[in-house]
Amino acid sequence: MKAVAISEFGPPENLRVVELPTPVPGPGEILVRVEAAGVNRPDILQRLGHYPPPPGVSDLPGLEVAGTIASVGPDVERWHEGDTVCALVAGGGYAEYCIVPAPQALPLPRGLRPGEAAAIPETYFTVWTNLFQRGRLSEGESVLIHGGSSGIGTTAIQLARAFGATAYATAGSDAKCGACERLGAHAINYKRSDFVEVVQEATNGKGVDVVLDIIGGDYLQRNIDCLAMHGRLLQIGLLGSARAEVNLRPIMTKRLTITGSTLRTRTVEEKGAIARELEARVWPLLASRQIRPIIHQTLSFSDAPEAHRLLESGAAIGKVVLVP
Ligand SMILES: NC(=O)c1ccc[n+]([C@@H]2O[C@H](COP(=O)([O-])OP(=O)(O)OC[C@H]3O[C@@H](n4cnc5c(N)ncnc54)[C@H](OP(=O)(O)O)[C@@H]3O)[C@@H](O)[C@H]2O)c1
């Protein structure tokens, strides 16, 4: 099969199209003939050598795919050859064939093509488990989403709005702010305004109930300053820095919760549980087109270096997708 491999850790041009043996699904696994694979910021970290796949997982990049099931391993009940699915994987997505643990696959949302559905799993699993399971965001509450125009951000804005929350989103340009507004957020151009001031003014000094952060570093104190009583801060990325110095007092006085998580190293059972909740609560919203994956551009496997450059440049609004 054709696949995109990381020849050695380094720049985007180290992504090379190679020929590899087609993998064979083991017990509890399915083999998907990939029609499209989503590109995510963690793929860039992996290419740079900062985000290795968990033990036993393909070292090819790619955390999500959509396509048709080519074969089914032993002990798989739900899926059959010929079913169309999209799936979360811990690696191996940039390939014509990809092994998927059966519980991590979902049917294609009704009406969506594989080229659209491939852009869903990584950000929807991440946002669902953080914003709603850990962060307990609920109807009538408010959330501040950093990187509102990112793959994660465009997903978080739509899900927050669909479940009845008010969304504030930061972004670094007017074009990105416009995209966030069209998805239903109150956008804040963080290069022109102080997001803490904007949030405090917009909420009459109350603050937001939840902050979803991908930056870290000096955003930590500012995120704490944005939170309302009983607020929750969800740390899911560190694009700024992993280190920060904070005044702990407001965590006590406002009774805040600071948490975070990574998705890739969770067990198949945990990911399967998230998949079932998504299928029940979010798939109907995708089928009715109330929410949708936001795709900036679709490129071929041979253009994988360009796909990474595009994401790294910060020019993308939403997701980049690769097709074999
Ligand atoms: N914990 C998890 O389970 C999990 C899972 C998936 C992704 N993530 C993390 O979530 C974050 C977003 O991922 P994504 O795939 O949605 O990313 P993406 O689409 O590439 O978007 C990243 C955006 O972040 C903003 N940004 C702000 N400061 C930045 C900096 N120093 N370097 C680069 N970008 C910066 C940029 O928008 P502006 O121009 O508006 O600043 C950029 O467009 C990443 O940190 C990723 O590692 C975490």
The ligand as an SDF file (V2000), in Angstrom:
LIG
                    3D

 48 52  0  0  0  0  0  0  0  0999 V2000
   -5.1400   17.1080   24.4710 N   0  0  0  0  0  0  0  0  0  0  0  0
   -5.6540   16.5220   23.4410 C   0  0  0  0  0  0  0  0  0  0  0  0
   -6.2460   15.4360   23.5480 O   0  0  0  0  0  0  0  0  0  0  0  0
   -5.5290   17.1730   22.0830 C   0  0  0  0  0  0  0  0  0  0  0  0
   -6.0740   16.5650   20.9450 C   0  0  0  0  0  0  0  0  0  0  0  0
   -5.9800   17.2480   19.7230 C   0  0  0  0  0  0  0  0  0  0  0  0
   -5.3400   18.4860   19.6570 C   0  0  0  0  0  0  0  0  0  0  0  0
   -4.7990   19.0000   20.7840 N   0  0  0  0  0  0  0  0  0  0  0  0
   -4.0900   20.3020   20.7650 C   0  0  0  0  0  0  0  0  0  0  0  0
   -5.0030   21.3010   20.4150 O   0  0  0  0  0  0  0  0  0  0  0  0
   -4.2920   22.3540   19.7590 C   0  0  0  0  0  0  0  0  0  0  0  0
   -4.9970   22.7120   18.4730 C   0  0  0  0  0  0  0  0  0  0  0  0
   -4.8890   21.6340   17.5600 O   0  0  0  0  0  0  0  0  0  0  0  0
   -5.4780   21.8030   16.0780 P   0  0  0  0  0  0  0  0  0  0  0  0
   -5.1470   20.5770   15.3230 O   0  0  0  0  0  0  0  0  0  0  0  0
   -6.8780   22.2470   16.1830 O   0  0  0  0  0  0  0  0  0  0  0  0
   -4.5350   23.0280   15.5900 O   0  0  0  0  0  0  0  0  0  0  0  0
   -4.5790   24.0070   14.3410 P   0  0  0  0  0  0  0  0  0  0  0  0
   -5.8370   23.7950   13.5540 O   0  0  0  0  0  0  0  0  0  0  0  0
   -3.2710   23.8910   13.6800 O   0  0  0  0  0  0  0  0  0  0  0  0
   -4.6990   25.4590   15.0150 O   0  0  0  0  0  0  0  0  0  0  0  0
   -3.7910   25.9890   15.9340 C   0  0  0  0  0  0  0  0  0  0  0  0
   -4.1120   27.4880   16.1010 C   0  0  0  0  0  0  0  0  0  0  0  0
   -3.6070   27.9230   17.3310 O   0  0  0  0  0  0  0  0  0  0  0  0
   -3.3310   29.3040   17.2550 C   0  0  0  0  0  0  0  0  0  0  0  0
   -2.0390   29.5820   17.9110 N   0  0  0  0  0  0  0  0  0  0  0  0
   -1.8760   30.4300   18.9420 C   0  0  0  0  0  0  0  0  0  0  0  0
   -0.6260   30.4400   19.3670 N   0  0  0  0  0  0  0  0  0  0  0  0
    0.0410   29.5780   18.6080 C   0  0  0  0  0  0  0  0  0  0  0  0
    1.3980   29.1490   18.5660 C   0  0  0  0  0  0  0  0  0  0  0  0
    2.3210   29.6200   19.4330 N   0  0  0  0  0  0  0  0  0  0  0  0
    1.7530   28.2570   17.6150 N   0  0  0  0  0  0  0  0  0  0  0  0
    0.8440   27.7850   16.7310 C   0  0  0  0  0  0  0  0  0  0  0  0
   -0.4720   28.1200   16.7490 N   0  0  0  0  0  0  0  0  0  0  0  0
   -0.8540   29.0340   17.6700 C   0  0  0  0  0  0  0  0  0  0  0  0
   -3.3040   29.6850   15.7800 C   0  0  0  0  0  0  0  0  0  0  0  0
   -4.4220   30.5370   15.5550 O   0  0  0  0  0  0  0  0  0  0  0  0
   -4.3210   32.1620   15.7810 P   0  0  0  0  0  0  0  0  0  0  0  0
   -3.7380   32.7140   14.5290 O   0  0  0  0  0  0  0  0  0  0  0  0
   -5.7280   32.5670   16.0180 O   0  0  0  0  0  0  0  0  0  0  0  0
   -3.4340   32.3830   16.9680 O   0  0  0  0  0  0  0  0  0  0  0  0
   -3.4740   28.3680   15.0510 C   0  0  0  0  0  0  0  0  0  0  0  0
   -4.2830   28.5080   13.9130 O   0  0  0  0  0  0  0  0  0  0  0  0
   -2.8560   21.8600   19.5960 C   0  0  0  0  0  0  0  0  0  0  0  0
   -2.0880   22.3790   20.6700 O   0  0  0  0  0  0  0  0  0  0  0  0
   -2.9970   20.3770   19.7340 C   0  0  0  0  0  0  0  0  0  0  0  0
   -1.8040   19.7670   20.1780 O   0  0  0  0  0  0  0  0  0  0  0  0
   -4.9020   18.3860   21.9820 C   0  0  0  0  0  0  0  0  0  0  0  0
  1  2  1  0
  2  3  2  0
  2  4  1  0
  4  5  1  0
  4 48  2  0
  5  6  2  0
  6  7  1  0
  7  8  2  0
  8  9  1  0
  8 48  1  0
  9 10  1  0
  9 46  1  0
 10 11  1  0
 11 12  1  0
 11 44  1  0
 12 13  1  0
 13 14  1  0
 14 15  2  0
 14 16  1  0
 14 17  1  0
 17 18  1  0
 18 19  2  0
 18 20  1  0
 18 21  1  0
 21 22  1  0
 22 23  1  0
 23 24  1  0
 23 42  1  0
 24 25  1  0
 25 26  1  0
 25 36  1  0
 26 27  1  0
 26 35  1  0
 27 28  2  0
 28 29  1  0
 29 30  1  0
 29 35  2  0
 30 31  1  0
 30 32  2  0
 32 33  1  0
 33 34  2  0
 34 35  1  0
 36 37  1  0
 36 42  1  0
 37 38  1  0
 38 39  2  0
 38 40  1  0
 38 41  1  0
 42 43  1  0
 44 45  1  0
 44 46  1  0
 46 47  1  0
M  CHG  2   8   1  16  -1
M  END
$$$$
